[in-house]
Amino acid sequence: MPKIKKYETKIPAFYRRSALDLMLFTHVTVLCERYNMNLDDAILDFFDLYGISDNDFPIESALTTYNRVRNNFIWVQIQK
């Protein structure tokens, strides 16, 4: 991960995430919350929808990314 510039530290981590990370988080959250899908199946659905293979983005990495973005999002919500 690139070094965060001093002025970027004022922006919550959630907003500094890549577009792919935010798309994954949103897609998986909707499927889990709205349709009661389990986390692994929701991630696999995301992969299927966007043509991403497990070789390109291992599911373990996707789970880690999802959890990190989720924690960043919860932190932003707490700060409001």
Secondary structure, 3 states (H helix, E strand, C coil): CCCCCHHHHHCCHHHHCCHHHHHHHHHHHHHHHHHCCCHHHHHHHHHHHHCCCCCCCCHHHHHHHHHHHHHHHHHHHHHC
